[in-house]
Amino acid sequence: MANKNKKKNRLIFRVIVLIVLAAATVFALYSTLTKDDQEVIQEGDQAPNFQLKTVNMEQETMSLGELEGKGVMLNFWGTWCPPCKKEMPYMQELYPEYKEKGVEIVAVSLDDSRLVIEDFLNEYGLTFPILHDKTYQVNDAYGVGYLPATFFINEDGEVVKKVVGGLTLDKLEGHLKEIVPES
């Protein structure tokens, strides 16, 4: 009789384990299939349009659509990010030259506080457009996960190059040359 009870208990245990495993599998599949897929913008994709408040410009907002016909370097950054801090002076150095060639350098800050951004701009003397994505709306639209992330967009609005991580002066200039409008 004791042997029968052991077999019965083992059978019940195995059935319970199978039910738990089946439930976990169903849950995992359901979670994967119903999850909102975050678009990740890649090279060759059209850059999504957006409008954000400016931090250091006379105009109150700026949109990507306003820059149609220009090359655009779109850089996502934060004041807390060491590689971001390192590449900002390179952007400032190249900004005047490439602005004349039809390329706009635009940096999108993901900082919470506008005051922190303004202090950073004053410390580094940045004059290119700085936009504030406080709600991560544009960050999410571009699928940015790590900072800095930079998208080089040609005059037709196509992402020519996407770089995740810091850029050296030489690499930055090389990518900017790729998006100078032909006209």
C-alpha positions in Angstrom: 0.0 0.0 0.0 2.9 2.4 0.8 4.4 1.7 -2.6 1.1 2.7 -4.3 1.0 6.0 -2.3 4.5 6.8 -3.4 3.7 6.2 -7.0 0.5 8.3 -6.7 2.4 11.1 -5.0 5.1 11.1 -7.7 2.5 11.2 -10.4 0.7 14.1 -8.8 4.0 16.0 -8.3 5.0 15.4 -12.0 1.6 16.6 -13.2 1.9 19.8 -11.1 5.4 20.4 -12.4 4.2 20.0 -16.0 1.2 22.4 -15.4 3.5 25.0 -13.9 6.0 24.7 -16.8 3.1 24.9 -19.3 1.7 28.0 -17.6 5.2 29.6 -17.6 5.6 28.9 -21.3 2.2 30.3 -22.2 2.9 33.4 -20.1 6.3 33.9 -21.8 4.8 33.6 -25.3 1.9 35.9 -24.4 4.2 38.5 -23.0 6.4 38.4 -26.1 3.6 38.6 -28.6 1.6 41.3 -26.9 4.6 43.5 -25.9 4.7 46.9 -27.7 7.6 46.5 -30.0 9.8 49.5 -29.8 11.0 50.6 -33.2 14.7 50.9 -33.5 15.7 53.2 -36.2 18.5 51.8 -38.4 20.7 52.9 -41.3 18.5 53.2 -44.4 15.4 54.1 -42.5 13.6 57.4 -42.7 14.2 59.5 -39.6 11.0 60.1 -37.7 9.9 63.7 -37.5 9.6 65.3 -34.0 9.2 68.6 -32.3 10.9 69.5 -29.1 11.5 72.6 -27.0 14.8 74.3 -27.5 17.1 75.2 -24.6 19.5 77.7 -26.3 17.7 79.1 -29.3 15.6 82.1 -29.9 12.8 80.0 -31.3 10.8 78.1 -28.7 10.6 74.8 -30.5 12.4 73.0 -33.3 11.3 70.1 -35.5 13.3 67.8 -37.7 11.0 68.7 -40.6 12.3 72.3 -40.4 15.7 71.0 -41.4 14.5 69.4 -44.6 17.1 69.7 -47.4 20.0 69.8 -44.9 22.2 67.1 -43.5 21.4 66.6 -39.8 23.6 65.1 -37.1 21.1 64.2 -34.3 22.9 63.4 -31.1 21.2 62.0 -27.9 23.1 62.8 -24.7 22.9 63.6 -21.0 25.0 65.7 -18.7 25.7 62.7 -16.5 27.3 60.7 -19.4 31.1 60.9 -19.6 31.5 60.0 -23.3 28.8 62.6 -24.1 30.8 65.3 -22.3 33.9 64.3 -24.1 32.4 64.6 -27.6 30.5 67.9 -27.1 33.7 70.1 -27.7 34.2 68.3 -31.0 30.7 69.1 -32.1 31.2 72.7 -31.2 34.5 72.9 -33.0 33.0 71.5 -36.3 29.6 73.3 -36.0 30.4 76.6 -37.8 32.2 74.9 -40.7 29.5 72.3 -41.4 26.6 74.7 -40.8 28.0 76.7 -43.8 28.0 73.5 -45.8 24.3 72.8 -45.1 24.7 70.4 -42.1 22.9 71.1 -38.8 24.2 69.6 -35.6 21.4 69.1 -33.2 21.8 67.6 -29.7 18.8 66.1 -27.8 19.3 66.2 -24.0 17.6 63.5 -21.9 18.2 65.4 -18.6 15.3 66.0 -16.2 16.1 69.6 -15.5 16.5 72.4 -18.0 18.6 74.3 -15.5 21.2 71.5 -15.5 21.3 71.6 -19.3 21.7 75.4 -19.3 24.6 75.2 -16.8 26.3 72.6 -19.0 25.9 74.8 -22.1 27.4 77.7 -20.3 30.3 75.6 -19.0 31.1 74.2 -22.5 30.2 77.3 -24.6 27.9 75.3 -26.9 26.1 77.3 -29.7 24.5 74.5 -31.8 20.8 73.7 -31.2 20.2 71.9 -27.9 16.7 70.4 -27.6 15.1 69.0 -24.4 13.4 65.5 -24.5 12.2 65.5 -20.9 9.5 62.9 -21.6 11.8 60.6 -23.7 9.3 60.9 -26.6 11.9 61.3 -29.3 14.4 59.0 -27.5 11.7 56.2 -27.7 10.8 57.0 -31.3 14.4 56.5 -32.3 14.8 53.4 -30.1 17.8 54.9 -28.3 19.1 52.6 -25.5 22.6 53.8 -24.7 24.2 57.2 -24.7 25.6 58.9 -26.6 23.7 57.8 -29.7 24.1 59.7 -32.9 22.1 59.5 -36.1 23.6 61.1 -39.3 20.7 62.0 -41.6 21.0 63.1 -45.2 19.1 65.9 -46.9 16.3 63.4 -47.9 15.7 62.5 -44.3 17.4 59.0 -44.5 19.6 57.7 -41.7 22.9 57.2 -43.4 24.8 56.2 -40.2 24.0 55.3 -36.6 26.7 55.4 -34.0 26.2 54.3 -30.4 29.0 55.4 -28.1 31.4 58.4 -28.1 32.9 59.8 -31.3 36.4 61.1 -31.8 37.0 64.3 -33.7 38.2 62.5 -36.8 35.2 60.0 -36.8 32.7 62.8 -36.2 34.1 64.8 -39.1 34.1 61.8 -41.4 30.4 61.1 -40.8 29.6 64.8 -41.2 31.2 64.8 -44.6 28.9 61.9 -45.6 25.8 64.1 -45.1 26.8 67.3 -46.7 24.0 68.1 -49.2 25.0 67.7 -52.8 23.3 70.9 -54.0 
